[in-house]
Amino acid sequence: MSDFRKILSDDKVYFYDGGYGSLLMGRGLPPGLSPEVWGMREPDVIRSAYRDYVEAGANVLTTNTFGGSGPKLGLDADVFELNRTMASMAREVADGRAFIAGSVGPTGKFCEPLGELTFRELVAIFKEQIRGLVAGGADLIMAETHFDLAEAKAVVIAAREVCDLPVGVSMTFEGNACLTGTSPLTFVDTMQNLGVELIGTNCSAGPEQMRDTLAAWSSRLETPVVAQANAGLPELDDDGNTVFRLTPEPFAEASVKFFDLHAKFVGGCCGTTPDHIRALRRLAEGRTWKRPQKSDDAQVVLTSRSLTVPLGFNHPGVIIGERINPTGKKQLTAELQDGLFTEATRFATEQIAQGAPVLDVNVGAPLVEERELLPQLVKKLVAEFQCPLSIDSNDSDAVEEALWNYPGSPLVNSISGEPGKMERLGPVCKKFGAPFILLPIQGKKLPVTSAERIAVIEELVAQAESLGIPRRLIVVDCLALTVSSKPEAARHFLETVRHCKENLGLATTVGLSNVSFGLPARELLNSTFLAMAMTSGLTSFIANPNSQRLQETLHSVEVLLNRDPQAGRYIEKFSDWTPGAPAPAGTPSAPSGGKETEGGDPVFTAVVKGDKDNVVALVEAALAEGAEPMNVVNDRLIPGILEVGEKYERKEYFLPQLLRSAETMQTAFTRLQPLLDAAGGGGSKPVVIMATVEGDIHDIGKNIVCLMLKNHGFEVIDLGKDVPAEKIVDAAQEHNARVIGLSALMTTTMVRMEDTVQMVRDRGMDAKVMIGGAVVTEKFCTAIGADGWSTDAVEAVKIAQRLTQ
């Protein structure tokens, strides 16, 4: 085959293959056994599956390596050889008739702060797998079915460090977000910042549901798309076998519509077969690719794991909160010198509440080792807040270290014309998909006139583009010089902003307060300057959001520029406005609402907000004030975690917030446990045995359920993953468990749940069995005789409570 990159720009549409798990099960794959390991034992079966897809018309074959990473295969596996073998078999079968996509699935692990792996460790895991795929002859690296933005990003980084093959990334969504809270648009924004060649979605409920995902990202889409839907949801037939009901023709009729939503590649996922691909290809005969037509003018997009902040001429002006900077702040400086972040997180909380959607983070102070402290603070802020960050340091090494701890696309502040600066930091920003502020300063002289600034800007932009850095990663600081010493400075600034907008199409920013230095009534000058700059095309500004006049000006200008439909944000913010009143709080970028915003108890609020670091001190304060330990649990901790559960169900919170709140409550409960035991208030707790069933090594969901159950007063005995039924039932008898909780992620292993249910019956035990996992359904629960089922941790707690009443 020719270079895969060449077909990405032609006018044709192409076809991926379909699912392998259910196909291989029909060809002898034993329940619970890894398809990758079995494929090494039965290579002819894998070759036949590849061959059938090629003959059905697939232009792209996906290697049987979805679970081919070290954590999935186990310590004794030869990761390189397995991936090399599977890729080389696919190439051999394709024989020039199809491209080979090296499949890289999730590891089943989370990186920090959601899990224990560092981002670097995750990249190293994927590099080992990708090396094998490259050696086996893959034409592209395809990350599939990912549900965490950081892990998907890790595959991209790993691929770029190993090879120069094109990279595609496909994420799976449930409704308007993936498991860890990333929306389809945030995913697309981040992947396009990373420069991936192919963006996709796969493994949703079916083609009809997937259309909403494709439509959601179309406004900013510039990259070819691959769409691979399931053949519906898995169901059990009368014989207890897992089946997918959507047959080839209806599947093809629904999936062919993806081409109208700019898909260049369409294939299938779980439950689809060569017949599904054959029907799809037949129905799509003669179609041409409808190239993405970006309708949103966002010049630059910043992202966190769960939020997107666009910078664009028709988007609201963005405040970049400046307060996390030790300059002139004695307490913050002292804390940073001691490696503490209490004041930094306080500034973050305040600025978000005041309406700053992006936070600048700077730790530059005497006696502070930025290369160590900056990444630590970034990691902490990522764990606690959802808004994107601006990583601010003159130390390029510190910036790079911080980027290794960020899941999305942060802003880097900044890259100047200092010799070697662009060459050192520009490629790093490109690698991590991080937009950066371009500072038009060369040498020791500040460019005063607009002509001088524009010349430097154009030279630095050309230098960046020569390094392969796209303009979507560039934000220009147009330099606000103080008008007290340079009266013409504001005029030249405005001319530079207009040039960046009208001639270069570049987003712009400014350190706003510089313009008024040395003059009285600085807020008056700053706010007037802001209004003039925004009308000239300024897209963001670095400032203190706790300024009444600044907020008034910002929102007034948005109305006058017709960027606030029906003045909705303006009315919401200033409906009770009076001259001279304190600045109203802004709209927080993290979800809020509910009891914690009503001045409730600090311990309750800590649980809801996931303030793990301070909850013990708050518990201690409550005890010092005379609160009884049991009352702290019943009146503060439990209501807090219930509020979190409600937010999770309302989709206000996602997995990261759920995890952090659960850990916060557990931290508080650990402090109270000795007091409860001493007072005899601990009481006996209903015992729950938890395990992932035999053959299944996925334990993320099960671990979250364990944590939530503990927080709701259950004694949890976690047996781990890949646990045989006999061991589970033995443990339930030994500990007199009231409930057995079983988890499975794969259709090939969910059938093992019935083993435990049957063994409980055979032994005449009273224990109830609840089951969970993405593939589990109510029909399956009924079919195997389980007592309850759930697909998330909040529902699992409710079921356990019902079963123990």
KAQUI-V590707 format. One line per field, one symbol per residue. ss: DSSP state (H for helix, E for strand, C for the rest). psi: psi as a letter, one per 20 degrees, with the letter a starting at -180 (. if undefined). A space follows every 10 residues. Layout:
ss: ???
psi: ???
This chain:
ss: CCCHHHHCCC CECEEECCCC HHHHHCCCCC CCCCHHHHHH HCHHHHHHHH HHHHHHCCCE EECCCCCCCH HHHCCCCCHH HHHHHHHHHH HHHHCCCCEE EEEECCCCCC ECCCCCECHH HHHHHHHHHH HHHHHCCCCE EEEEEECCHH HHHHHHHHHH HHCCCEEEEE ECCECCECCC CCCHHHHHHH HHHHCCCEEE EECCCCHHHH HHHHHHCHHH CCCCEEEEEC CCCEEECCCC CEEECCCHHH HHHHHHHHHH HCEEEEEECC CCCHHHHHHH HHHCCCCECC CCCCCCCEEE EEECCCCEEE EECCCCCEEE EEEECCCCCH HHHHHHHCCC CHHHHHHHHH HHHCCCCEEE ECCCCCCCCH HHHHHHHHHH HHHHCCCEEE EECCCHHHHH HHHCCCCCEC EEEEEECCCC HHHHHHHHHH HHCCCEEEEC CECCECCCCH HHHHHHHHHH HHHHHHCCCC HHHEEEECCC CCCCCCCCHH HHHHHHHHHH HHHHCCEEEC EHHHHHCCCC CHHHHHHHHH HHHHHHCCCE EEECCCCHHH HHHHHHHHHH CCCCHHHHHH HHHHCCCCCC CCCCCCCCCC CCCCHHHCCC CHHHHHHHHC CCCCHHHHHH HHHHCCCCHH HHHHHHHHHH HHHHHHHHHC CCCCHHHHHH HHHHHHHHHH HHHHHHHHCC CCCCCCEEEE EEECCCCCCH HHHHHHHHHH HCCCEEEECC CCECHHHHHH HHHHCCCCEE EEECCCCCCH HHHHHHHHHH HHCCCCCEEE EECCCCCHHH HHHHCCCEEE CCHHHHHHHH HHHCC
psi: qrphhhiija jrqrprabqh ghghhijioq pipphgghhh hmhhggghgg ghhghijpip ppqmjgkjrg hhhrhiqngg gghgghghgg ggggliiqqo ooporqijqq rqjhahqrhg hgghghgggh gggghikqhq popqkqjphg gghhgggggh ihrkqqpqpp qpqocjrahj jprghhgggg hhhikqippr qrkahrhghh hhghhhjhhj pjqqqppoqr laqqrpaijj qpqpiorggh gghghhihhi kjphppbrcp iqrhhghghg gghjpiqrpo qpnpipjohq pqqahjqpoq orhjqqpppo pjhmpiojng ggggghhjkq jghghghggg hghjjoiqpp opjoqqjpnh hghghggggg hhhhqiqqqo ooqiohhggg hhhikphcnr qpnaoajppi gghghghggg gjkoqqpoom ppbippogqh ggghggghgh ghgghhjjpq iijpppojoo qpihhnhjgg ghghhgghgh ghhikqqqrq ngihhjpjqr lhhggghggg ggghiijpir qoroiloghg gggghghhgh jkjnpkkghg ghhkhkpqpi qqpqqaoqiq parahijkka phgghgghik mhhihghhgg hgghjjpqgh hgghiggghg hhhghhhghj khqagghggh gghgghgghh hhghhgghij igrqqppppq qprpipjpjg gghgggghgg ikjqopooib rlpqgghghg hhghjlqhqp ppqqhqhiih hihhggghhg ghikqipqpq qrrhiprhgg gghikriqqr jrhghhgggh ghij.
